[in-house]
Amino acid sequence: MLATTLNTNEVKNAAGTEVEFQSLSIVGRTHEYAQISETPNAPHRLSISHQEIGSGSEMRRRSRVGVVKTITGASGVQRTIQAYTVSDVPVGDITTMTEVKNAVAELISFLASLGASTTILYDCTGNGADCLVNGSI
C-alpha cells in the first residue's frame, strides 16, 4: 500500500525534481492523490485504480496508474493533459507475476531509456516517451 503522502522522490517531473502528492481520496479500489502545492484552478492528480473482470480462470485485473494535470493553454483557456499506463492481466489463469513484471519492465525501459542506456531519462527523451510527447513512430 502506498503512503498517504508521496514526498520522498516517489514522483519526479521531467527535470528530475520531486513532485509531492497528498492522498485526496480512496474509494473502493481507486486511490487519488493531489499535488501538495497545486493551485485551486489547476488541479494536478495522480491516481491508481483496479478493476476485476470475470471469474475463475477467466478473471482479469485491469489496473491503471495515471496523471491528470490542468494547465493554462497558450490561448489562456484551461486545458487538461492526461497520461496513463494500463495493465490487463489474466490473474485467474497465471501462477506467478514474473511475466507481468517483465511486461511492465519492458514498457518502463522503452519509455525511459535509449537502447543500451541504464539511466532513467526523466526528461522524456527515452524512445517511448518521445513517441508519446511528440507523436512520433
C-alpha positions as CSV (number, residue, x, y, z in Angstrom):
1,M,0.0,0.0,0.0
2,L,1.3,3.5,-0.9
3,A,1.9,6.1,1.7
4,T,-0.6,8.9,2.4
5,T,2.0,11.4,1.4
6,L,4.3,10.9,-1.6
7,N,7.2,13.2,-0.7
8,T,10.4,11.2,-0.8
9,N,11.1,11.1,-4.6
10,E,8.3,8.7,-5.5
11,V,7.2,11.1,-8.2
12,K,9.6,13.3,-10.3
13,N,9.0,15.7,-13.1
14,A,10.9,16.0,-16.4
15,A,13.7,17.9,-14.7
16,G,14.1,15.0,-12.2
17,T,12.7,17.2,-9.4
18,E,10.4,15.7,-6.8
19,V,6.7,16.5,-7.1
20,E,4.9,16.0,-3.8
21,F,1.4,14.5,-3.6
22,Q,-1.1,14.0,-0.7
23,S,-3.8,11.4,-0.6
24,L,-7.1,13.0,-1.6
25,S,-9.5,10.0,-1.5
26,I,-9.7,6.3,-1.5
27,V,-12.9,4.8,-2.9
28,G,-13.1,1.1,-3.4
29,R,-10.1,0.1,-5.5
30,T,-9.2,3.7,-6.5
31,H,-6.7,6.0,-4.8
32,E,-6.4,9.6,-5.9
33,Y,-3.6,12.0,-4.8
34,A,-3.5,15.8,-5.3
35,Q,-0.3,17.7,-5.7
36,I,0.5,19.3,-2.4
37,S,1.3,22.8,-3.9
38,E,-1.4,22.8,-6.7
39,T,-3.4,25.9,-7.3
40,P,-7.2,25.5,-7.0
41,N,-7.9,26.3,-10.7
42,A,-5.2,24.0,-11.9
43,P,-5.7,20.5,-10.3
44,H,-2.8,18.1,-10.6
45,R,-3.8,14.5,-9.8
46,L,-2.1,11.1,-9.6
47,S,-4.5,8.1,-9.5
48,I,-4.3,4.3,-9.1
49,S,-7.3,2.1,-9.9
50,H,-8.0,-1.6,-10.2
51,Q,-11.0,-3.5,-11.7
52,E,-11.5,-7.2,-11.7
53,I,-13.5,-8.6,-14.7
54,G,-14.8,-12.2,-15.0
55,S,-14.3,-15.0,-12.6
56,G,-12.4,-18.3,-12.2
57,S,-9.7,-18.9,-14.8
58,E,-11.3,-16.1,-16.9
59,M,-10.7,-13.4,-14.3
60,R,-8.7,-10.4,-15.4
61,R,-7.5,-7.4,-13.5
62,R,-7.3,-4.1,-15.3
63,S,-5.0,-1.7,-13.4
64,R,-4.4,2.0,-14.3
65,V,-1.9,4.5,-13.0
66,G,-2.2,8.0,-14.3
67,V,-1.5,11.6,-14.0
68,V,-4.0,14.3,-15.0
69,K,-2.8,17.9,-14.9
70,T,-4.7,21.1,-15.7
71,I,-2.7,23.9,-17.3
72,T,-3.4,27.2,-18.9
73,G,-3.0,26.9,-22.7
74,A,-1.4,29.5,-24.9
75,S,-4.9,30.8,-25.6
76,G,-5.5,31.4,-21.9
77,V,-8.0,28.6,-21.7
78,Q,-7.7,25.8,-19.1
79,R,-6.6,22.6,-20.8
80,T,-6.1,19.1,-19.4
81,I,-3.1,16.8,-20.0
82,Q,-3.6,13.1,-19.3
83,A,-1.0,10.3,-19.2
84,Y,-1.9,6.7,-18.2
85,T,-0.3,3.3,-18.0
86,V,-2.8,0.4,-18.1
87,S,-2.2,-3.3,-17.5
88,D,-4.7,-6.0,-18.3
89,V,-3.6,-9.2,-16.6
90,P,-5.3,-12.7,-16.7
91,V,-5.0,-13.1,-12.9
92,G,-7.3,-16.1,-12.9
93,D,-5.0,-18.2,-15.1
94,I,-1.5,-17.4,-14.1
95,T,0.5,-18.8,-11.2
96,T,3.2,-16.1,-10.8
97,M,3.6,-12.4,-11.7
98,T,7.0,-13.0,-13.4
99,E,5.8,-12.3,-16.9
100,V,3.6,-9.4,-15.7
101,K,6.7,-7.9,-14.2
102,N,8.6,-8.5,-17.4
103,A,6.0,-6.7,-19.5
104,V,5.9,-3.7,-17.1
105,A,9.7,-3.6,-17.0
106,E,9.9,-3.6,-20.8
107,L,7.4,-0.8,-21.0
108,I,9.3,1.3,-18.4
109,S,12.5,0.6,-20.2
110,F,11.1,1.6,-23.6
111,L,9.6,4.8,-22.1
112,A,12.5,5.9,-20.0
113,S,15.7,4.8,-21.8
114,L,17.6,4.9,-25.0
115,G,18.8,1.4,-26.1
116,A,21.8,0.4,-24.1
117,S,21.4,3.2,-21.5
118,T,21.0,2.2,-17.9
119,T,19.9,5.7,-16.8
120,I,16.3,6.7,-16.3
121,L,15.5,9.6,-18.6
122,Y,13.0,11.8,-16.7
123,D,13.3,14.4,-19.5
124,C,11.1,12.3,-21.8
125,T,13.9,11.7,-24.3
126,G,13.5,7.9,-23.9
127,N,12.4,6.2,-27.1
128,G,8.8,5.5,-26.0
129,A,8.4,8.8,-24.1
130,D,9.4,10.7,-27.2
131,C,6.7,8.9,-29.1
132,L,4.1,9.9,-26.5
133,V,5.3,13.5,-26.3
134,N,6.0,14.3,-30.0
135,G,3.6,11.9,-31.7
136,S,6.5,10.1,-33.4
137,I,6.5,6.4,-34.5
